[in-house]
Amino acid sequence: MTLSWKMRAAALLASVAAAGALAPLSAGAFLGPISSESGTTTPAPFRSISQLERDEAAINATRAEVTRLAAATPADEPLARMVLGMERESAAFDYRQAIRAEQIDLLRVATNPDLADAVVRDAPSDLGIVVQDTAGAWHAIWHLAGIDEFNLVRIHPRPLDGAAPSTQLVHDYQDSAGHYQMDWTYLASINFIESDFGRVNGPSSAGALGPMQFMPATWAAYGSGGDVNNPKDAIEAASRYLFLNGGRRNMQSAIFAYNHDLDYVLAVEYYADAIRHDPGWMERFYYWNTTG
């Protein structure tokens, strides 16, 4: 049976507490007060499930078209090559738009915790896991940010440019994590949360810098003379940090050392779980919150 994201949060909190990082909290401690817009009617779970299934079908279809065109052999004629290039760009844009449309529909579900629980319960297993992980991550991040009026939550997109290519990032995650025999999805999750994969490199209000948001003193200790704004250098430093803080024994405790907040640990866990369940979610998160 699929656990609700609230139940899974409680299990994760207990895991961190068992490692001695901090005292246990109640199962719903990361949620905060729940409010909804006055006068709205909660959509039936089956409507949300049906819409998300249509979103999944659109993503799969547009991804298949991207793959088909990428494998096509360009003709010798300049005009034919130009047309194929335009078709590839159009298909890639349609794919990104399908991913963004699903993000909006997932957000509509996540802002209503009761609906999210019902969708997780009633949806097919793979879709239920998606809702469980994304809703859980969002709620953890909202609580971390002090947001308790979920009807006010909005997506604030930024330009697609600014991040290293997703394929390069995955290679760097896997290479660095493999060196330390750790799960690479945690690095992807941290990179997403900290800087939207390098699109927001800071400095933060606290002075943190780069794709993995290191404070200067921490970078001096773990950066090995690299460039804090270089994605590969920053990912390697984050891997080293997690490893030296016990990541191979208890990753939740190591993530808590990275950022001393339980909600942060939960958000990292949820996003990482989504990618572990389906590696294609790395690319979906990469295109979330973007335009172009």
C-alpha positions in Angstrom: 0.0 0.0 0.0 1.3 3.5 -0.9 2.0 5.7 2.1 0.5 9.2 2.1 3.1 11.9 1.9 2.2 12.9 5.5 3.0 9.3 6.7 6.2 9.2 4.7 7.3 12.5 6.3 6.7 11.1 9.7 8.9 8.1 8.8 11.7 10.3 7.5 11.5 12.5 10.6 11.9 9.4 12.7 14.9 8.3 10.7 16.7 11.6 11.2 15.8 11.6 14.9 17.0 8.0 15.4 20.4 9.1 14.1 20.6 11.5 17.0 20.5 14.7 14.9 17.6 16.2 16.8 14.5 15.4 18.8 11.5 13.8 17.0 8.6 16.0 15.8 5.0 15.1 15.3 3.9 13.6 12.0 2.4 16.8 10.7 4.9 19.2 12.1 6.2 20.3 8.7 2.8 21.3 7.3 1.9 24.4 9.2 -1.7 25.7 9.3 -3.7 24.8 6.2 -6.0 27.4 4.7 -8.0 27.4 1.4 -9.5 30.1 -0.7 -13.0 31.0 0.4 -15.8 29.8 -1.8 -13.8 27.3 -3.8 -15.0 23.7 -4.4 -12.6 20.9 -3.9 -12.2 19.1 -7.3 -13.0 15.4 -7.2 -9.9 13.2 -6.9 -10.8 11.3 -10.1 -10.8 14.6 -12.1 -7.3 15.4 -10.9 -6.1 11.9 -11.6 -7.6 12.0 -15.1 -5.9 15.3 -15.8 -2.5 14.1 -14.5 -2.8 10.9 -16.6 -3.4 13.2 -19.7 -0.4 15.2 -18.7 1.7 12.0 -18.5 0.5 10.9 -21.9 1.4 14.3 -23.4 4.9 14.2 -21.9 5.5 10.7 -23.1 4.3 11.6 -26.6 6.3 14.7 -26.9 9.4 13.0 -25.5 9.0 10.2 -28.1 8.9 12.8 -30.9 12.0 14.5 -29.5 13.8 11.1 -29.6 12.5 10.3 -33.1 13.7 13.6 -34.5 17.1 13.3 -32.7 17.7 10.0 -34.5 16.6 11.3 -37.9 19.4 11.6 -40.5 19.7 15.1 -42.0 19.4 15.3 -45.7 22.2 16.8 -47.7 20.2 19.7 -48.9 20.6 22.9 -46.8 16.8 23.5 -46.8 16.1 20.0 -45.6 18.6 20.3 -42.8 17.1 23.6 -41.8 13.6 22.2 -41.7 14.8 19.2 -39.5 16.5 21.6 -37.1 13.3 23.7 -36.8 11.3 20.5 -36.2 13.7 19.4 -33.5 13.5 22.8 -31.8 9.7 22.8 -32.0 9.4 19.3 -30.6 11.8 20.1 -27.7 9.7 23.2 -26.9 6.5 21.1 -26.9 8.1 18.6 -24.5 9.1 21.4 -22.1 5.6 22.9 -22.3 4.0 19.5 -21.5 6.3 19.2 -18.4 5.3 22.7 -17.3 1.6 22.0 -17.7 1.9 19.0 -15.5 3.7 21.0 -12.9 0.8 23.4 -12.7 -1.7 20.6 -12.3 0.4 18.9 -9.6 0.6 22.3 -7.8 -3.2 22.5 -7.9 -3.3 19.1 -6.1 -0.5 19.9 -3.7 -2.1 23.1 -2.4 -5.1 21.0 -1.2 -3.6 18.4 1.3 -6.8 16.4 1.5 -7.0 16.2 -2.3 -3.3 15.2 -2.4 -4.0 12.4 0.0 -7.0 11.2 -2.0 -5.1 11.2 -5.2 -2.2 9.3 -3.7 -4.6 6.7 -2.4 -6.7 6.3 -5.5 -4.3 6.9 -8.4 -2.3 4.1 -10.1 0.8 3.3 -8.2 3.3 5.2 -10.4 1.2 8.3 -10.5 0.5 8.1 -6.8 4.3 8.1 -6.1 4.7 11.2 -8.3 2.0 13.1 -6.3 3.3 11.8 -3.0 6.9 13.0 -3.7 6.1 16.3 -5.3 3.4 17.3 -2.8 5.7 16.2 0.1 8.6 18.3 -1.3 6.5 21.3 -1.9 5.0 21.2 1.6 8.4 20.9 3.2 9.7 23.8 1.2 6.7 26.0 1.9 7.0 25.3 5.6 10.7 26.0 5.5 9.8 29.4 3.9 7.1 30.1 6.4 4.2 29.8 3.8 1.0 28.6 5.3 -1.6 30.0 2.9 -1.3 27.6 0.1 -3.9 29.3 -2.1 -1.3 32.1 -2.5 1.4 29.9 -3.8 2.4 30.7 -7.4 5.0 29.4 -9.9 7.5 32.2 -10.6 9.4 31.0 -13.8 12.9 32.1 -14.8 14.6 31.8 -18.2 15.7 28.3 -19.1 19.3 29.5 -19.8 21.8 29.7 -17.0 22.0 26.1 -16.0 24.5 23.5 -17.4 22.9 21.0 -19.7 20.9 18.3 -17.8 22.9 15.5 -19.4 26.2 17.1 -18.2 24.8 17.6 -14.7 23.6 14.0 -14.4 27.1 12.8 -15.5 28.7 15.0 -12.8 26.3 13.8 -10.1 26.9 10.2 -11.0 30.6 10.6 -11.3 31.0 12.4 -7.9 28.5 10.2 -6.1 30.1 7.0 -7.5 33.5 8.1 -6.2 32.1 8.2 -2.7 29.7 5.2 -3.2 26.6 7.3 -2.6 23.2 7.8 -4.4 23.5 10.5 -7.0 19.9 11.6 -6.8 20.6 13.4 -3.5 23.0 15.7 -5.3 20.5 16.4 -8.0 17.8 17.2 -5.4 20.1 19.5 -3.5 21.2 21.3 -6.7 17.5 21.8 -7.6 16.5 23.2 -4.3 19.6 25.3 -3.7 19.9 27.1 -7.1 17.5 25.6 -9.6 20.4 23.7 -11.1 22.6 26.7 -11.2 20.2 29.4 -12.5 20.3 31.3 -9.2 23.9 31.2 -7.9 23.7 34.0 -5.4 25.1 35.3 -3.3 22.1 34.5 -1.0 21.1 36.8 1.8 23.4 34.8 4.1 26.3 35.0 1.6 26.1 31.5 0.1 27.5 31.1 -3.4 27.3 28.8 -6.4 25.1 26.0 -7.7 25.3 24.1 -4.4 25.2 27.3 -2.3 28.3 27.0 -0.1 29.2 29.6 2.5 32.7 30.9 1.9 34.2 29.2 5.0 32.6 25.9 4.1 33.8 26.1 0.5 37.3 26.8 1.8 37.2 23.5 3.7 35.6 21.3 1.1 36.1 23.0 -2.3 39.7 21.8 -2.9 40.7 25.0 -4.6 38.0 24.8 -7.3 35.6 27.4 -8.4 32.5 27.7 -6.3 30.4 28.8 -9.3 31.6 25.9 -11.5 28.9 23.2 -11.5 31.3 20.2 -11.5 33.5 21.7 -8.8 30.5 22.5 -6.6 28.9 19.1 -7.1 32.2 17.4 -6.2 32.5 19.6 -3.0 28.9 18.7 -2.0 29.7 15.0 -2.5 32.7 15.3 -0.3 30.8 17.2 2.3 28.0 14.6 2.5 30.5 11.7 2.6 32.6 13.3 5.4 29.4 13.9 7.4 28.4 10.3 7.3 26.4 10.1 4.1 27.2 6.5 3.4 25.8 5.5 6.9 22.9 7.9 7.2 22.2 10.3 4.3 19.4 12.0 6.2 21.8 13.0 9.0 24.4 14.2 6.4 21.8 16.3 4.6 20.8 17.8 8.0 24.4 18.8 8.4 24.3 20.5 5.0 21.3 22.5 6.0 20.1 22.4 9.7 16.4 22.1 9.0 14.1 19.1 9.0 12.0 20.5 6.2 15.1 20.8 4.1 15.9 17.2 4.7 12.4 16.2 3.8 12.4 18.2 0.5 15.7 16.7 -0.6 14.4 13.2 0.2 11.1 13.6 -1.7 12.7 15.0 -4.9 15.5 12.3 -4.7 12.8 9.6 -4.3 11.0 10.9 -7.4 14.2 10.6 -9.5 15.0 7.2 -8.1 11.6 5.9 -9.0 11.9 7.3 -12.5 15.2 8.9 -13.7 13.2 10.9 -16.2 12.1 13.1 -13.3 15.5 14.6 -13.2 14.8 16.2 -16.6 11.3 17.2 -15.6 12.6 19.0 -12.5 15.2 20.6 -14.7 12.4 22.2 -16.9 10.2 23.1 -14.0 9.9 26.9 -13.2 11.4 27.9 -16.5 10.4 29.7 -19.7 11.6 29.2 -23.2 
